[in-house]
Amino acid sequence: CVFTGLEFFLRYFINANKHVLPLLEDETNRQILARHLGTDVVGCFWVAYLGWNARHVCQDMTDRVLKRTNSMPDAGHEQRIFTYQPEAFRLLNVFFAYQIKNMFDCIVWGDGPEYVFHHFMSMAAAYSGLGCGVGHFYAIFFMGVSEISTGILCFLANFDPDHGVPGLAEALPATKMVNAGLFVFFFIICRVIMWPIATYFCARDITMCLNGESALAKKNKFPLHAVRCALVALSVLQLVFLAQIVIIGRQELAAMSA
């Protein structure tokens, strides 16, 4: 309801200020902007904010990577996977609601099967955390901090000729270039560097839980498998998106030099 309300408020606001840009005279263009800004940008930065504020929850992983400490011993795998974290639960609720709205928008606007698949797998992983309490330690990064790059991408999507507002890139070229640079920077940090590290630790802990004999692990075998499958699928999608970024980047550079 919140995301839908924000989108309709932005539709009203953009319609009231459509004189600012000739492109906004078109109703479809106004709806596209309202969707990307009111749902996508707000949703991504909302969960990113919640994740950043709760980064202390997964401080052990940061210390393990940056300080080379033994802050994530194998013996603590069940604690990391099954410990309830209120900050993560709050984040997952917002993330799941956002994914529902975004899934609906993807289908309505015809974004493509890869995006529908991405949202479905994200919802499956989030539900495992909400309904079964699995992976709160790692949710802070995967459903929170990593969405910083996605929020910038959603703003940049407004300039895409297929999924955004046609002609907006030509009307605001400097804005597009600045956001493209920010997106590449944060994508490399969040998705190329940090994502594989978090994936390794999360998959390792889940595997140790599945290979163990504890009653808690046996009770949650299905959500553990679901989270691991979603993690693998979403990691593969990161590579697909990275390839798309490289291709589009080369096309943009070629257009600029022509």
C-alpha positions as CSV (number, residue, x, y, z in Angstrom):
1,C,0.0,0.0,0.0
2,V,2.8,2.4,0.8
3,F,4.6,1.9,-2.5
4,T,1.4,2.2,-4.5
5,G,0.5,5.3,-2.6
6,L,3.9,6.9,-3.3
7,E,3.6,6.0,-6.9
8,F,0.1,7.7,-7.3
9,F,1.3,10.7,-5.3
10,L,4.2,11.1,-7.7
11,R,1.9,10.7,-10.7
12,Y,-0.1,13.7,-9.3
13,F,3.0,15.7,-8.5
14,I,4.6,15.1,-11.9
15,N,1.3,15.9,-13.7
16,A,1.1,19.2,-11.8
17,N,4.6,20.0,-12.9
18,K,4.6,18.6,-16.4
19,H,5.4,22.0,-17.9
20,V,9.0,21.7,-16.7
21,L,9.9,19.2,-19.5
22,P,8.0,18.8,-22.8
23,L,8.5,15.0,-22.4
24,L,6.2,15.0,-19.3
25,E,3.3,16.1,-21.5
26,D,3.0,12.4,-22.4
27,E,1.0,10.5,-19.7
28,T,2.9,7.2,-20.2
29,N,6.2,9.0,-19.6
30,R,4.8,10.4,-16.3
31,Q,3.7,7.0,-15.2
32,I,7.1,5.5,-16.0
33,L,8.8,8.2,-13.9
34,A,6.4,7.8,-11.0
35,R,6.9,4.0,-11.1
36,H,10.7,4.1,-11.1
37,L,10.9,6.9,-8.5
38,G,8.0,6.2,-6.3
39,T,8.4,2.4,-6.1
40,D,11.9,1.4,-7.2
41,V,14.1,4.1,-6.0
42,V,12.3,4.6,-2.7
43,G,12.1,0.8,-2.1
44,C,15.8,0.2,-2.8
45,F,17.1,3.1,-0.7
46,W,14.6,2.3,2.1
47,V,16.0,-1.3,2.5
48,A,19.5,0.0,1.9
49,Y,19.1,2.5,4.7
50,L,17.7,-0.2,7.0
51,G,20.6,-2.5,6.1
52,W,23.3,0.1,6.6
53,N,21.8,1.1,10.0
54,A,21.9,-2.6,11.0
55,R,25.4,-3.4,9.7
56,H,26.6,-4.2,13.2
57,V,24.6,-7.4,12.9
58,C,27.0,-8.8,10.4
59,Q,30.1,-7.0,11.7
60,D,31.7,-10.4,12.2
61,M,31.8,-10.9,8.4
62,T,33.3,-7.5,7.9
63,D,36.0,-8.2,10.5
64,R,36.7,-11.6,8.9
65,V,37.3,-10.1,5.5
66,L,39.0,-6.8,6.3
67,K,40.8,-7.5,9.5
68,R,41.5,-11.2,8.9
69,T,40.2,-12.2,12.3
70,N,38.7,-15.5,13.3
71,S,35.3,-13.8,13.9
72,M,33.4,-16.4,11.9
73,P,34.4,-19.8,13.1
74,D,32.8,-22.9,11.6
75,A,31.3,-23.7,15.0
76,G,29.1,-20.6,14.8
77,H,27.4,-21.5,11.6
78,E,24.0,-22.3,13.2
79,Q,24.1,-19.2,15.2
80,R,24.6,-17.1,12.1
81,I,21.9,-18.9,10.2
82,F,19.2,-19.3,12.8
83,T,19.6,-16.4,15.3
84,Y,16.6,-14.0,15.2
85,Q,17.6,-10.4,14.4
86,P,14.8,-7.8,14.8
87,E,16.6,-5.4,12.5
88,A,16.7,-8.0,9.8
89,F,13.1,-9.0,10.3
90,R,12.0,-5.4,9.8
91,L,14.2,-5.1,6.7
92,L,12.8,-8.3,5.2
93,N,9.2,-7.1,5.7
94,V,9.9,-4.0,3.7
95,F,12.0,-5.9,1.1
96,F,9.2,-8.5,0.6
97,A,6.5,-5.8,0.2
98,Y,8.7,-4.0,-2.3
99,Q,9.3,-7.2,-4.3
100,I,5.6,-7.9,-4.5
101,K,4.9,-4.4,-6.0
102,N,7.9,-4.7,-8.3
103,M,6.9,-8.1,-9.5
104,F,3.5,-6.7,-10.4
105,D,5.0,-3.8,-12.2
106,C,7.5,-6.0,-14.1
107,I,4.6,-8.1,-15.5
108,V,2.4,-5.1,-16.3
109,W,5.2,-3.1,-18.0
110,G,6.8,-6.2,-19.7
111,D,10.3,-5.7,-18.3
112,G,11.4,-9.2,-19.3
113,P,11.5,-12.7,-17.9
114,E,14.9,-12.3,-16.3
115,Y,13.5,-9.5,-14.0
116,V,10.5,-11.5,-13.1
117,F,12.7,-14.5,-12.2
118,H,15.0,-12.2,-10.2
119,H,12.0,-10.9,-8.1
120,F,10.6,-14.4,-7.6
121,M,13.9,-15.7,-6.3
122,S,14.3,-12.7,-4.1
123,M,10.9,-13.2,-2.6
124,A,11.6,-16.8,-2.0
125,A,14.8,-16.0,-0.1
126,A,13.0,-13.2,1.9
127,Y,10.1,-15.4,2.8
128,S,12.5,-18.0,4.2
129,G,13.8,-15.3,6.5
130,L,10.4,-14.0,7.4
131,G,8.5,-17.3,7.8
132,C,11.3,-19.6,9.0
133,G,13.8,-17.2,10.5
134,V,16.6,-18.4,8.2
135,G,19.6,-16.2,7.4
136,H,18.9,-13.0,9.3
137,F,22.7,-12.4,9.7
138,Y,23.2,-12.4,5.9
139,A,19.9,-10.6,5.0
140,I,21.4,-7.4,6.3
141,F,23.8,-7.4,3.3
142,F,21.8,-9.3,0.6
143,M,18.5,-7.5,1.1
144,G,19.8,-4.3,2.5
145,V,23.3,-2.9,1.9
146,S,23.7,-4.4,-1.6
147,E,20.5,-2.6,-2.8
148,I,22.4,0.7,-2.8
149,S,23.6,0.0,-6.3
150,T,20.1,-1.1,-7.3
151,G,18.6,2.1,-6.2
152,I,20.9,4.1,-8.4
153,L,20.2,1.7,-11.3
154,C,16.4,2.3,-10.8
155,F,17.0,6.1,-11.1
156,L,19.2,5.5,-14.2
157,A,16.4,3.3,-15.7
158,N,14.4,6.5,-16.4
159,F,17.0,7.3,-19.1
160,D,16.7,3.9,-20.8
161,P,15.0,4.2,-24.2
162,D,13.2,0.8,-23.8
163,H,12.3,0.7,-20.1
164,G,12.4,4.4,-19.3
165,V,11.3,7.7,-20.8
166,P,12.3,8.0,-24.5
167,G,14.3,11.2,-25.1
168,L,15.1,11.9,-21.4
169,A,18.8,10.9,-21.9
170,E,19.0,13.6,-24.7
171,A,17.2,16.2,-22.5
172,L,19.3,15.6,-19.4
173,P,22.6,14.1,-20.7
174,A,24.8,15.3,-17.7
175,T,22.4,13.9,-15.2
176,K,22.5,10.6,-17.0
177,M,26.3,10.5,-17.1
178,V,26.7,11.3,-13.4
179,N,24.2,8.6,-12.4
180,A,25.8,6.1,-14.7
181,G,29.2,6.7,-13.1
182,L,27.8,6.4,-9.6
183,F,26.0,3.1,-10.6
184,V,29.1,1.5,-12.1
185,F,31.1,2.5,-8.9
186,F,28.6,1.1,-6.4
187,F,27.8,-2.0,-8.6
188,I,31.5,-2.9,-8.6
189,I,31.7,-2.4,-4.8
190,C,28.4,-4.1,-3.8
191,R,27.9,-6.7,-6.5
192,V,31.3,-7.6,-8.0
193,I,33.4,-7.4,-4.8
194,M,31.1,-7.8,-1.7
195,W,28.4,-10.1,-3.2
196,P,30.7,-13.1,-3.9
197,I,32.3,-12.8,-0.5
198,A,29.0,-12.8,1.3
199,T,27.7,-15.6,-1.0
200,Y,30.7,-17.8,0.0
201,F,30.2,-17.4,3.7
202,C,26.4,-17.8,3.5
203,A,26.6,-20.9,1.3
204,R,29.3,-22.4,3.5
205,D,27.1,-21.9,6.7
206,I,24.0,-23.3,5.0
207,T,26.0,-26.4,3.8
208,M,27.3,-27.0,7.3
209,C,23.8,-26.8,8.6
210,L,22.4,-29.3,6.1
211,N,25.3,-31.7,6.8
212,G,24.8,-31.4,10.5
213,E,22.5,-33.4,12.8
214,S,20.8,-30.7,14.9
215,A,17.0,-30.7,15.2
216,L,16.8,-27.1,14.1
217,A,18.7,-27.8,10.8
218,K,16.5,-30.9,10.1
219,K,13.4,-28.9,10.7
220,N,14.4,-26.2,8.3
221,K,15.9,-28.3,5.5
222,F,13.5,-26.9,2.9
223,P,14.0,-23.2,3.6
224,L,17.8,-23.8,3.8
225,H,17.7,-25.4,0.3
226,A,15.5,-22.6,-0.9
227,V,17.8,-19.9,0.3
228,R,20.9,-21.7,-1.2
229,C,19.2,-22.2,-4.6
230,A,18.0,-18.5,-4.6
231,L,21.5,-17.4,-3.7
232,V,23.1,-19.4,-6.6
233,A,20.4,-18.2,-9.0
234,L,20.8,-14.5,-8.0
235,S,24.6,-14.8,-8.2
236,V,24.3,-16.1,-11.8
237,L,22.0,-13.1,-12.6
238,Q,24.7,-10.8,-11.2
239,L,27.0,-12.1,-14.0
240,V,24.3,-11.6,-16.6
241,F,23.7,-8.0,-15.4
242,L,27.5,-7.4,-15.3
243,A,27.7,-8.6,-19.0
244,Q,24.8,-6.3,-19.9
245,I,26.5,-3.3,-18.2
246,V,29.8,-4.0,-20.1
247,I,27.9,-4.2,-23.4
248,I,25.9,-1.0,-22.8
249,G,29.0,0.8,-21.5
250,R,30.9,0.0,-24.7
251,Q,27.9,1.2,-26.8
252,E,27.7,4.5,-24.8
253,L,31.5,5.1,-25.2
254,A,31.3,4.3,-28.9
255,A,28.4,6.8,-29.3
256,M,30.3,9.5,-27.4
257,S,33.4,9.1,-29.6
258,A,31.5,9.0,-32.8
